[in-house]
Amino acid sequence: MHWIGNQLDVYKLRQLIGQPLVGADCEWKCDMANVQYGSQSKGVAVMQLSSHKDAFIVDMISLARCKELDQVMTELFTCVNTVVVGFAFQGDLLEIKKRCPTFEFPTKCDNLMDL
C-alpha cells in the first residue's frame, strides 16, 4: 500500500494506468473534524485506488490543487485499457469537483463502471 500525500508521490499512481481493472472509492472527513474546523461539508478526505497488484491512498485535502494529480488521474480515467470500478462513485466525483474545482478528471471518466 502506498500513501500519496505530496506532489512527488503522485507519479506512483502511474502504475495503475493500463491495468485492466482499478477499484476506486472515496472517504469523507468525519463529523468531529467538521465541528472542530467549522466546515459545512464533510468533503472528500482520501481517495482509494487499487489494482490486483497494489493499493494507493490519495490525500485529497493536501493535493486539492495539485496539477500533477489531475494529469495522472485524467490519464487513468481516460485510458482505454483500464476500467475503473466504483460503487456510487458518481457522488464521489461530484464532491471532488466541489473540493477541487480546477480538476478536469471528474468530467472525463469515460471508462468508469459505477455500480
C-alpha positions, 0 to 999 in steps of 0.5 A: 500500500502506498500513501500519496500525500505530496506532489512527488508521490503522485507519479506512483499512481502511474502504475495503475494506468493500463491495468485492466481493472482499478477499484476506486472509492472515496472517504469523507472527513468525519463529523468531529473534524467538521465541528472542530474546523467549522466546515459545512461539508464533510468533503472528500478526505482520501481517495482509494485506488487499487489494482490486483497488484497494489493499493494507493491512498490519495490525500485529497485535502493536501493535493486539492490543487495539485496539477500533477494529480489531475494529469495522472488521474485524467490519464487513468480515467481516460485510458482505454485499457483500464476500467475503473470500478466504483460503487456510487462513485458518481457522488464521489466525483461530484464532491471532488469537483466541489473540493477541487474545482480546477480538476478536469478528471471528474468530467472525463471518466469515460471508462468508469463502471459505477455500480 
